[in-house]
């Protein structure tokens, strides 16, 4: 017979345990509004660059 584990009994790796930490809402909001660039390095040595800008409301 299987027993159900409660959420507190489930094994969680330490790097995924966030119960004791507080998040900060909007921490990266202003930086994200400035836009950002993503560089994707391909196996053949080339680099694909994608630029993202915030959409105006």
Biopython code that builds the backbone (N, CA, C, O; Angstrom):
import numpy as np
from Bio.PDB.StructureBuilder import StructureBuilder

atoms = [
    (1, "UNK", "N", (0.844, -1.190, 0.000)),
    (1, "UNK", "CA", (0.000, 0.000, 0.000)),
    (1, "UNK", "C", (0.885, 1.247, 0.000)),
    (1, "UNK", "O", (1.774, 1.382, 0.841)),
    (2, "UNK", "N", (0.638, 2.155, -0.945)),
    (2, "UNK", "CA", (1.418, 3.386, -1.028)),
    (2, "UNK", "C", (0.909, 4.394, -0.007)),
    (2, "UNK", "O", (-0.292, 4.497, 0.243)),
    (3, "UNK", "N", (1.840, 5.128, 0.574)),
    (3, "UNK", "CA", (1.443, 6.220, 1.458)),
    (3, "UNK", "C", (1.768, 7.529, 0.777)),
    (3, "UNK", "O", (2.786, 7.646, 0.096)),
    (4, "UNK", "N", (0.916, 8.504, 0.958)),
    (4, "UNK", "CA", (1.151, 9.810, 0.350)),
    (4, "UNK", "C", (2.028, 10.643, 1.274)),
    (4, "UNK", "O", (1.842, 10.648, 2.491)),
    (5, "UNK", "N", (2.987, 11.347, 0.677)),
    (5, "UNK", "CA", (3.843, 12.234, 1.452)),
    (5, "UNK", "C", (3.257, 13.634, 1.411)),
    (5, "UNK", "O", (2.783, 14.084, 0.368)),
    (6, "UNK", "N", (3.289, 14.313, 2.532)),
    (6, "UNK", "CA", (2.853, 15.712, 2.536)),
    (6, "UNK", "C", (3.948, 16.546, 1.890)),
    (6, "UNK", "O", (5.064, 16.064, 1.696)),
    (7, "UNK", "N", (3.639, 17.786, 1.558)),
    (7, "UNK", "CA", (4.606, 18.654, 0.883)),
    (7, "UNK", "C", (5.861, 18.858, 1.718)),
    (7, "UNK", "O", (6.944, 19.016, 1.155)),
    (8, "UNK", "N", (5.751, 18.860, 3.030)),
    (8, "UNK", "CA", (6.913, 19.084, 3.881)),
    (8, "UNK", "C", (7.797, 17.849, 3.981)),
    (8, "UNK", "O", (8.956, 17.964, 4.379)),
    (9, "UNK", "N", (7.290, 16.682, 3.635)),
    (9, "UNK", "CA", (8.067, 15.453, 3.726)),
    (9, "UNK", "C", (8.806, 15.120, 2.431)),
    (9, "UNK", "O", (9.654, 14.228, 2.426)),
    (10, "UNK", "N", (8.505, 15.812, 1.343)),
    (10, "UNK", "CA", (9.136, 15.529, 0.058)),
    (10, "UNK", "C", (10.595, 15.968, 0.111)),
    (10, "UNK", "O", (10.902, 17.071, 0.562)),
    (11, "UNK", "N", (11.493, 15.096, -0.353)),
    (11, "UNK", "CA", (12.918, 15.434, -0.353)),
    (11, "UNK", "C", (13.201, 16.476, -1.423)),
    (11, "UNK", "O", (12.837, 16.304, -2.586)),
    (12, "UNK", "N", (13.854, 17.557, -1.015)),
    (12, "UNK", "CA", (14.217, 18.635, -1.925)),
    (12, "UNK", "C", (15.707, 18.893, -1.755)),
    (12, "UNK", "O", (16.204, 19.000, -0.634)),
    (13, "UNK", "N", (16.415, 18.992, -2.875)),
    (13, "UNK", "CA", (17.832, 19.302, -2.806)),
    (13, "UNK", "C", (18.034, 20.694, -2.217)),
    (13, "UNK", "O", (17.211, 21.578, -2.451)),
    (14, "UNK", "N", (19.105, 20.910, -1.462)),
    (14, "UNK", "CA", (19.327, 22.206, -0.813)),
    (14, "UNK", "C", (19.313, 23.397, -1.771)),
    (14, "UNK", "O", (18.833, 24.472, -1.415)),
    (15, "UNK", "N", (19.843, 23.210, -2.999)),
    (15, "UNK", "CA", (19.876, 24.333, -3.939)),
    (15, "UNK", "C", (18.499, 24.718, -4.458)),
    (15, "UNK", "O", (18.345, 25.774, -5.072)),
    (16, "UNK", "N", (17.491, 23.876, -4.222)),
    (16, "UNK", "CA", (16.123, 24.192, -4.651)),
    (16, "UNK", "C", (15.219, 24.541, -3.474)),
    (16, "UNK", "O", (14.013, 24.712, -3.652)),
    (17, "UNK", "N", (15.771, 24.646, -2.304)),
    (17, "UNK", "CA", (14.990, 24.945, -1.108)),
    (17, "UNK", "C", (14.948, 26.457, -0.894)),
    (17, "UNK", "O", (15.953, 27.051, -0.505)),
    (18, "UNK", "N", (13.810, 27.081, -1.141)),
    (18, "UNK", "CA", (13.671, 28.533, -1.040)),
    (18, "UNK", "C", (12.715, 28.951, 0.070)),
    (18, "UNK", "O", (12.326, 30.117, 0.131)),
    (19, "UNK", "N", (12.333, 28.046, 0.935)),
    (19, "UNK", "CA", (11.316, 28.363, 1.938)),
    (19, "UNK", "C", (11.768, 29.434, 2.925)),
    (19, "UNK", "O", (10.932, 30.173, 3.445)),
    (20, "UNK", "N", (13.056, 29.539, 3.195)),
    (20, "UNK", "CA", (13.534, 30.512, 4.168)),
    (20, "UNK", "C", (13.977, 31.821, 3.549)),
    (20, "UNK", "O", (14.461, 32.701, 4.262)),
    (21, "UNK", "N", (13.824, 31.977, 2.229)),
    (21, "UNK", "CA", (14.304, 33.170, 1.548)),
    (21, "UNK", "C", (13.134, 34.009, 1.052)),
    (21, "UNK", "O", (12.070, 33.486, 0.720)),
    (22, "UNK", "N", (13.346, 35.280, 1.010)),
    (22, "UNK", "CA", (12.312, 36.204, 0.531)),
    (22, "UNK", "C", (12.711, 36.746, -0.831)),
    (22, "UNK", "O", (13.862, 37.130, -1.039)),
    (23, "UNK", "N", (11.778, 36.778, -1.744)),
    (23, "UNK", "CA", (12.030, 37.357, -3.054)),
    (23, "UNK", "C", (11.814, 38.863, -3.019)),
    (23, "UNK", "O", (11.141, 39.384, -2.129)),
    (24, "UNK", "N", (12.377, 39.542, -3.974)),
    (24, "UNK", "CA", (12.209, 40.989, -4.066)),
    (24, "UNK", "C", (11.466, 41.293, -5.358)),
    (24, "UNK", "O", (11.993, 41.075, -6.449)),
    (25, "UNK", "N", (10.250, 41.793, -5.236)),
    (25, "UNK", "CA", (9.423, 42.068, -6.399)),
    (25, "UNK", "C", (10.005, 43.239, -7.191)),
    (25, "UNK", "O", (10.312, 44.290, -6.629)),
    (26, "UNK", "N", (10.153, 43.043, -8.506)),
    (26, "UNK", "CA", (10.622, 44.108, -9.384)),
    (26, "UNK", "C", (12.109, 44.379, -9.301)),
    (26, "UNK", "O", (12.558, 45.450, -9.709)),
    (27, "UNK", "N", (12.884, 43.445, -8.789)),
    (27, "UNK", "CA", (14.316, 43.656, -8.595)),
    (27, "UNK", "C", (15.027, 44.030, -9.895)),
    (27, "UNK", "O", (15.914, 44.883, -9.881)),
    (28, "UNK", "N", (14.659, 43.412, -11.011)),
    (28, "UNK", "CA", (15.324, 43.655, -12.282)),
    (28, "UNK", "C", (14.446, 44.418, -13.269)),
    (28, "UNK", "O", (14.758, 44.458, -14.459)),
    (29, "UNK", "N", (13.367, 45.019, -12.804)),
    (29, "UNK", "CA", (12.406, 45.685, -13.682)),
    (29, "UNK", "C", (13.048, 46.797, -14.510)),
    (29, "UNK", "O", (12.894, 46.822, -15.731)),
    (30, "UNK", "N", (13.752, 47.699, -13.875)),
    (30, "UNK", "CA", (14.330, 48.847, -14.594)),
    (30, "UNK", "C", (15.408, 48.404, -15.588)),
    (30, "UNK", "O", (15.487, 48.936, -16.695)),
    (31, "UNK", "N", (16.230, 47.443, -15.198)),
    (31, "UNK", "CA", (17.254, 46.936, -16.119)),
    (31, "UNK", "C", (16.588, 46.257, -17.313)),
    (31, "UNK", "O", (17.051, 46.410, -18.444)),
    (32, "UNK", "N", (15.519, 45.517, -17.080)),
    (32, "UNK", "CA", (14.818, 44.834, -18.170)),
    (32, "UNK", "C", (14.187, 45.840, -19.124)),
    (32, "UNK", "O", (14.131, 45.589, -20.328)),
    (33, "UNK", "N", (13.717, 46.955, -18.623)),
    (33, "UNK", "CA", (13.110, 47.987, -19.455)),
    (33, "UNK", "C", (14.129, 48.618, -20.397)),
    (33, "UNK", "O", (13.747, 49.165, -21.431)),
    (34, "UNK", "N", (15.408, 48.555, -20.067)),
    (34, "UNK", "CA", (16.456, 49.107, -20.916)),
    (34, "UNK", "C", (16.728, 48.217, -22.123)),
    (34, "UNK", "O", (17.366, 48.647, -23.083)),
    (35, "UNK", "N", (16.246, 46.983, -22.076)),
    (35, "UNK", "CA", (16.490, 46.029, -23.158)),
    (35, "UNK", "C", (17.693, 45.162, -22.838)),
    (35, "UNK", "O", (18.457, 45.455, -21.918)),
    (36, "UNK", "N", (17.856, 44.098, -23.600)),
    (36, "UNK", "CA", (18.983, 43.213, -23.370)),
    (36, "UNK", "C", (19.348, 42.469, -24.653)),
    (36, "UNK", "O", (18.557, 42.385, -25.592)),
    (37, "UNK", "N", (20.547, 41.943, -24.664)),
    (37, "UNK", "CA", (21.072, 41.224, -25.818)),
    (37, "UNK", "C", (21.411, 39.803, -25.392)),
    (37, "UNK", "O", (21.985, 39.581, -24.325)),
    (38, "UNK", "N", (21.048, 38.842, -26.240)),
    (38, "UNK", "CA", (21.356, 37.438, -25.980)),
    (38, "UNK", "C", (22.290, 36.954, -27.081)),
    (38, "UNK", "O", (21.995, 37.090, -28.268)),
    (39, "UNK", "N", (23.421, 36.386, -26.669)),
    (39, "UNK", "CA", (24.368, 35.820, -27.628)),
    (39, "UNK", "C", (24.320, 34.309, -27.501)),
    (39, "UNK", "O", (24.512, 33.762, -26.415)),
    (40, "UNK", "N", (24.060, 33.632, -28.627)),
    (40, "UNK", "CA", (23.986, 32.184, -28.649)),
    (40, "UNK", "C", (25.176, 31.672, -29.446)),
    (40, "UNK", "O", (25.288, 31.917, -30.647)),
    (41, "UNK", "N", (26.057, 30.960, -28.765)),
    (41, "UNK", "CA", (27.261, 30.425, -29.395)),
    (41, "UNK", "C", (26.933, 29.068, -30.017)),
    (41, "UNK", "O", (26.556, 28.129, -29.316)),
    (42, "UNK", "N", (27.079, 28.977, -31.332)),
    (42, "UNK", "CA", (26.771, 27.764, -32.071)),
    (42, "UNK", "C", (27.969, 26.806, -32.033)),
    (42, "UNK", "O", (29.099, 27.221, -31.774)),
    (43, "UNK", "N", (27.709, 25.533, -32.291)),
    (43, "UNK", "CA", (28.768, 24.524, -32.294)),
    (43, "UNK", "C", (29.825, 24.793, -33.368)),
    (43, "UNK", "O", (30.989, 24.434, -33.192)),
    (44, "UNK", "N", (29.430, 25.420, -34.475)),
    (44, "UNK", "CA", (30.386, 25.683, -35.553)),
    (44, "UNK", "C", (31.259, 26.912, -35.292)),
    (44, "UNK", "O", (32.063, 27.292, -36.143)),
    (45, "UNK", "N", (31.104, 27.530, -34.129)),
    (45, "UNK", "CA", (31.918, 28.685, -33.774)),
    (45, "UNK", "C", (31.262, 30.019, -34.047)),
    (45, "UNK", "O", (31.759, 31.052, -33.598)),
    (46, "UNK", "N", (30.156, 30.024, -34.774)),
    (46, "UNK", "CA", (29.470, 31.283, -35.046)),
    (46, "UNK", "C", (28.654, 31.705, -33.823)),
    (46, "UNK", "O", (28.363, 30.901, -32.938)),
    (47, "UNK", "N", (28.300, 32.975, -33.802)),
    (47, "UNK", "CA", (27.518, 33.525, -32.699)),
    (47, "UNK", "C", (26.269, 34.181, -33.271)),
    (47, "UNK", "O", (26.356, 35.022, -34.165)),
    (48, "UNK", "N", (25.112, 33.795, -32.754)),
    (48, "UNK", "CA", (23.852, 34.398, -33.160)),
    (48, "UNK", "C", (23.476, 35.411, -32.085)),
    (48, "UNK", "O", (23.427, 35.071, -30.903)),
    (49, "UNK", "N", (23.213, 36.643, -32.482)),
    (49, "UNK", "CA", (22.899, 37.710, -31.539)),
    (49, "UNK", "C", (21.437, 38.125, -31.726)),
    (49, "UNK", "O", (20.984, 38.384, -32.841)),
    (50, "UNK", "N", (20.715, 38.181, -30.608)),
    (50, "UNK", "CA", (19.331, 38.641, -30.633)),
    (50, "UNK", "C", (19.183, 39.776, -29.642)),
    (50, "UNK", "O", (19.567, 39.644, -28.479)),
    (51, "UNK", "N", (18.629, 40.889, -30.093)),
    (51, "UNK", "CA", (18.432, 42.061, -29.244)),
    (51, "UNK", "C", (16.951, 42.167, -28.907)),
    (51, "UNK", "O", (16.089, 42.015, -29.773)),
    (52, "UNK", "N", (16.670, 42.430, -27.640)),
    (52, "UNK", "CA", (15.301, 42.560, -27.166)),
    (52, "UNK", "C", (15.118, 43.928, -26.542)),
    (52, "UNK", "O", (15.941, 44.355, -25.733)),
    (53, "UNK", "N", (14.069, 44.609, -26.901)),
    (53, "UNK", "CA", (13.750, 45.902, -26.313)),
    (53, "UNK", "C", (12.360, 45.804, -25.685)),
    (53, "UNK", "O", (11.506, 45.048, -26.148)),
    (54, "UNK", "N", (12.156, 46.570, -24.644)),
    (54, "UNK", "CA", (10.856, 46.574, -23.981)),
    (54, "UNK", "C", (9.798, 47.159, -24.921)),
    (54, "UNK", "O", (10.051, 48.128, -25.637)),
    (55, "UNK", "N", (8.630, 46.561, -24.905)),
    (55, "UNK", "CA", (7.538, 47.081, -25.730)),
    (55, "UNK", "C", (6.953, 48.298, -25.059)),
    (55, "UNK", "O", (6.743, 48.302, -23.846)),
    (56, "UNK", "N", (6.686, 49.333, -25.836)),
    (56, "UNK", "CA", (6.073, 50.526, -25.258)),
    (56, "UNK", "C", (4.577, 50.272, -25.105)),
    (56, "UNK", "O", (3.951, 49.585, -25.912)),
    (57, "UNK", "N", (4.035, 50.846, -24.048)),
    (57, "UNK", "CA", (2.613, 50.619, -23.728)),
    (57, "UNK", "C", (1.698, 51.536, -24.471)),
    (57, "UNK", "O", (0.481, 51.462, -24.304)),
]
sb = StructureBuilder()
sb.init_structure("model")
sb.init_model(0)
sb.init_chain("A")
sb.init_seg("    ")
for serial, (resi, resn, name, xyz) in enumerate(atoms, 1):
    if name == "N":
        sb.init_residue(resn, " ", resi, " ")
    sb.init_atom(name, np.array(xyz, "f"), 0.0, 1.0, " ", f" {name:<3s}", serial, name[0])
structure = sb.get_structure()
